[in-house]
Amino acid sequence: MKKTAADKSPALLLAERMAVALKQQQYAPGEIIASLPELNASYQVGRPVLRQAVRILEERGIATLRRGAGGGLVALEPNPAYAGRALSILIESKLRHFSDLGVLLESIDYYVYLFHSPLLSAADCVQLRRLVNRLNRLSEEEFLRTQAHHQLACAIRRLVRVPVMELLEKAAYECSLDLIPHHITLRNDRRGSPAWAVTLETVEALVAGDIPWLLDCQKKQRAIMEESWQADLDAGVAAPDAGDGADYPAANSQAERIVRDILRDIRRLGWTEGERIASGVELARRFQTTPDIVRQAIIILQQYGVVAVDKGRAGGLRIAVLDRQQMLGAVRDYLRDAGSESRSLREFLLQLTLKVVADSEGRQPGQLRRAALASGGGDPGGKKSPASGAGDDLLWLLDYLCDHPVLRTLTELAAPLIGPIGDRDGCRAVLDAFASGDLPMARRQLMDCYADVKS
């Protein structure tokens, strides 16, 4: 079910038209684009549709509405929010198991700890400790209401001022919230939770610049997260007439919470094209909310091409086909606009690849060797890998050998931005090492391929 213009709301269609026009004009951040009356005149739409379209542009980090004299639609600085959300949905659509996401989270942490924690200043560390002290003084109710745990986690991440890492951390965070039910997330967000204790320990390890301690904290957080994932493994799709909790009416963003539950339903339905999810009435009843809130949730999902809406009595929300190339293009646009360096993306991709290789061998011992042998590894004749382009580019060779959904998505994203990694001889050396079962040498050979790339 490819998404067509007929499936999109008038506001979404208008927002997309405006986004294309704004990109062509290349407005500087802070520059006034037009007033509301000028926009009304240009696009000939009603005020409600225009305001909703502007809200979509705000969510995408493209432009915002400045009120008052001299106000209007104003261009924004590049923001990872929309691109990160798009990337999280692409990753989720391919996940086979929660541990696939764990590899991404570990790779992000490892990259931050290895490359950036030694560069923190004493002033950065003082600010972190001050934030901890302030958050610990909050009442339990304020602690939860202000999302104190998330505040501290974000403060840790913001110490790394690298666009690609801001993007990946946003995507990983969105994935975690989508995959773990809210009541479980809430348990981990409490001040007395083990997760909060480990985050506090992480702060002290960062202050000390102690890499082994940081990696130990990473292992503890992974164990807590896997326990959370396990709690949701056997859950089925909620019945249309079953409420998902009385806490929905009190949520900070009911529409966003509904979006996350619908995404979990889609995952349980296998992201099967055309599969019916529910009607608007069924969703309103299930989530104990109004039709307007449900419409807001549907518009959010439509922005990313996740769902289509069938009209009529027998209609409802159905799973659409994701336009992966369009979404990946939007993510690349963010990285270019934010001035991301290809070197940072390569450095992270190397860490992710090493983690994926270790994870693949740990879960299915010998699988990498079998895949390498099937691809011509150890063959003096140098038979080309059946993976497209894999004979010349390490990115695609490892994608084929590891068959890992997160690595595949990030390879799709990165390949046009960073170019090929390695050459035919380098790929042959990596393939032969895997085929011989020499995992340490395979890792060393692939690191050499990355090291040979000129910045």
N, C-alpha and C positions, 0 to 999 in steps of 0.2 A: 504494500500500500504506500506508494511514493507520495509524499506530501505535495499537494498542489496549492495554487493560490486560493482555490475554493475552500480549502480546509482551514485557511487562516482568517483570524478576525480582522475587521477593518483597521483597528488600531495597530495590529502587528504588521499588516501590509504597509500602512503609512509609515511606521517606524523604520521599516526596511528601506523604503524609498528615501526617507530623510537621511538615513545612515549612509547610503550610497552617495547622495548629493554632498553631504558634509565631508566625506572622505575625499571626494574629488576636489573640493574647495581648499582642503588642507588648512583649516583654521588653527591658530595657535591656542594653547590652553589659556582660558580666561577671556578669550575674545568673544564679543557679543555677535551672535549669528543673525538673529532677527527678533523682533518683538512678537508677541502673540497675535496681534491684529495682522501683522505682515505674514505670519505663518498661515493664518486663516485664509488670507487672500491668495497666497501662493498655492495652497493645496486644496482649497475649496471643500473643506470638511467641517462638520459640526464641532463645537467646542469640547464636548465630552470625548469624542474620538481623538481629537488633537491632544488633549491633556493625558489621555491614556497612552498615546504614542510617545509623548515626552517622558512619561514615567518609564516606558520600556527603554528609551535612550539613556535615561539615568541609570537603570539597572545594568545596562551594557557598558557603562562608563564612557559614553560618547559625549553627552551633553546634559545640562541640567537647567532648570528654570530659575532665574533670579528675579525676585519680585521687587516692586517699587519703581520709583523714577529711574530711568536709564537702564532698566532691567530688560529681560528677555531670555532667549535661549542662549546659553553660554557653553563654549567648548570646554571639555574636561581634560585633565592630565590622564595619560594611559593608566588604566586600573585593571588589575588581574581578576576582578570579581566575575565578569561575564566569561572571559576566556577560561578561567579556572573551572567554572561551572560546566562549560561545554566540554572541557577535557575530562572532568570527572564522569560525565554521562557516557562519553566514549569509552572510558576505562571500564565502567560498570557494565556496559552492554556486552563486554567480552569476558568478564570474570567467570572463572569456573569454580573457584573456591576462595574463601576469605583470605587464605594464606597468600594468594596472589597479590592482594593489596598490601599484606604485611611486608612483602619484599620491597614495595615502593616506599613505605613508611621508614623501613630500616635504612634504605639507601639515602633518603633525604637526611635523616639524622646523621648517618655516617659522613655524608658530604659536609654537613654543617660543622660537625665536631672536628673532622680532619683538616678542613681547609680554613675555617673561619673562627673557631673558638680560640685558637692561639692569637688571633688578631684583635680580640676584644680589649678595650681600654679599661683601666680601673674605674673611670667614670661610668662606663656602660654597666659594670658589675654593681656599682653603688646604686644606680637607678633600678636595677632588677631587685636588689634587696629591699629598697624602699617600697617598691610595688608590692612585694611579698608582705611586708609589715602592714601596709595599708589594707590589703585584702584580708589579712588575718584578723584585723580589728572589726570587720563587718559582722553583723548578726548573721545567723544561718539563713534567714529569709533574704537578706540583702545579698549574701554570697551567691545564692542561686539566681535571684532576680537579675543581678548584674553580670551573670555568667563569669564569675571571678576566675574559675579554673581556665576557661577559654582565654580570658584576658591575659593571664600569665603565660599561657602557651604561645599566644600571639606575640607577646613582648619578647619571648625567647627567639621566635622566628624572625622578628623584625630586626634583630641584631645583624642578620645577613641581608645586606642591601643589594641583592642581585636579582634582576627581574625574573630570570628563569626559575630561581628558587622560590620567589614569591608566588609565581604561577603554580609550581608543582605543589607547594604547601597548601595553597588554596584548594587545588584539585583533590589532594589527599584528604584534607579536612572535610570537604563536601562528601567524598566517598564514604568516609567513616560515619558521618551523620546519616547518610542515606541507608547504609547497610545495617546499622545497629538501631533497634527500636528505641523510641524516645525514653521509655521508662528505664531502660538499661543505661542509656547515656546519662540520664538524670542521676542515677545511682553513682556513676563514676565522677559526676560533677560536684558531689558533696564534699565539704571540707574534711570530713572524717574518713573519706574513702582512701583505699590503698593507692589509687591513681594520683590523688592530690599529694600524698606523701612522697611518691616517686618524683613528681614534678618539682617539689621543693628540693629533693635530693639532687635533681638535675641542675637546678640553679646553683647549688653549692659546688657541684662538680665543674660547672662552667666558670665560676669565679676562680676556682683553683687551677683551671686549665688542665685538668686531669683526664686524659683521653681514656685510659682503662676504666676509670670510674664512670665516665659518661657512657661508655659502651655497656657497662653493667646495668646502668639505669635503663638503657635502651632495651636490654633483655627483659627487665622487670615490666616495662610498659608493654612489650609485645605479649608477655604472658597474660597480663590483665586484659588486653584487647582480645586475645584469642578466647579467653573465658567469656567475654561479652558476645563474641561471634557465636560461640557454641550455644548460647542461650536462645539464639534465633534460628538455629539450623532446622529444627523440626516444626517451626511455625508454618501454618498454611495461610492461604489468602483468606482474609477476614470475610465473613459473610456480609452481603450488602446491608442487611438490617442489624448488624452487630456494631455497636459503638466501639471505637478504639480507645475510649477513656474519657472520663469527665474533665480531664485537664485541658482538652482542646479549647473550650471557650475562654480559658484564662491564658492561653499561649500568647507570647509576644507577637508572633506572626502566624495566625491560624492557616493562612494560605500556604506559607512555606512548609509548615508541618504536614499539611495534607499532601503537598507535592512529594515529600519524602516517603510518605506511606504508599502513595501510588507508585512511586519508583520501586519500592520493595515488592509491591504486587506484580509489577512488570517483570522484575527479576524472577519471581517464583513462577511466572508464566513463561519463562524462557525467552523473553524478548521476541515472542513469536508474532510475526507480522499479521495484522488483522484480528488478533485475539481481542475479544471484548473484555473491558475492565469493569465498567459500571455506567449507569446513567447519572445525570446530574442530581436527580431526585434521590437515587440510592446513595450517592456520595454525601449529600447533605444530611440524610438520615444517619448514615454510618458515623459521620464525624460530628454530629450534633451541632450543625452550624447553618448559616443562611445560604441561599442560592448564590448571592453576590460573592461570598467568600469562595465558594466552589468555582465560580467563573474566574476569579482571580488566579486560583491554583491552575486551572486549565490553560489560561493565557500564558502563565509561566512555562508550563510544559510545552505549549505550542511554540514558544520562542526558540526552543532547542529542537523542534521537530520530533518530539518524543511521541506525541499522540495526535490522532485525527478524531474529529467529531462527526458522527453520523446524525442527521436530523431525523425527526419523526418519532413515533411512539416506540418503534423497535430499535431506535438508534442508541447512541451513547458514546462513551469514550472507547477508542480502540488503539492498539499499539501500531504506530507508524514505522516506516523504514527510516532510520537515521541517515541523513546526508553527511556521511563521514568527511568527504572532501571539503564540503562547505564549512563544516565545523572546525576541521583542522586548519583551514585557511584563516578563519577568524582568530584562532589561537596564534598562528604565525604572525598575523597582522599585529596582534598585541605585542609580541616579542620584538618585532621590528620597530614599532612605534615607541616602545619603552627603551630602545637602545640596547637590547640584549646582545651580549658578545657570544659568538659561536664557541669560543673557548670554554665558557662556563657550561654550555650545554654539552659539549664533548666530555668535559671532566665529570659531569654528573652521569652521563650515559655510560661512561666506563665503570663508575661505582655500581650503577644499576646492573650492568652486564655481569660483573663479578658476583654480585649477590644472586642473580638469577642462575648463574652456572652452579654456584654452591647449593642453592635451593633445589634445582633440578636433580643434581646428583644425590642430594640427601633424600629426596622423596622417591626417586626411581633410579637406584644405583645401576650404572651400566647403560642407561638410556642415551646419554650423550655419545658414548662410544658406538652404540648401535646406529644412531643417526648419522654419525660421521662416516662409518663404514658404508652405509647405504648411499652416502653422498660421494663416494670415491676416495675417502680418506685412506691413506696407506697404500694407494694404488700408484705404482710408478708411472703409469700412463697418464695420471692426472685427470681422470674423468671429471667433468664439470658437475657441480652440484645441481640437482633438479630445481633448487630454489632460484627464482628469477633474479638475475644479477648477482647471485651469491658468489660466483667465481671470482669477482673483482672487488667486492665491497664487503668488509667484515660485518657491517651493520646487518645486512640481509642474510649473510651466512649464519650469524648467531641467532637471528630471528628464526631461521629454518631449523637449526639444530635444537634450540631450547623450546620452541613452540610455547612461548609464555605470553599471555594476553597483555600484560602491562608493557613488557619489552616491545611487543609488536606495535602497540599504539604509539609509544614514544619514538620508535624507529620511524613509523609513518610520519610523525610530526617533525622529527629532527632531520631526516635525510635531505630534504630540499634546502635546509638552512645551513648545514655543516658540510655537505658534500660527502664523497666517499671516504671511508676509513680503510687504510691499508691498500695493498695492491694484490695482484694474482699470487705473487710469491709469498707475501705475508699471510694471505688467506689459506694457501696450501700448507704453510707451516702450522697454522692453528688447527686446520682440519686433520692433518696427520697426527698431531699430538693428541687430539681427542680420540682418533681412531685407535691409537696405541694404548689408550687408557691412562696416559700420562697427564692427569688433570693439572698438577702444578706447572708443568711445562706449557700446557695449553693456555693457562692463565698468563704466564710470562710472555708468551708469544703475542697474545692479544693486547697486552699492555704495551709491548713494543710497537705494535701497529698504531695504537693511539698516540704514542710518543713521537712517531715519525710524522704526524700531521703538522703542517706549518700553520701557525695562527693567522 
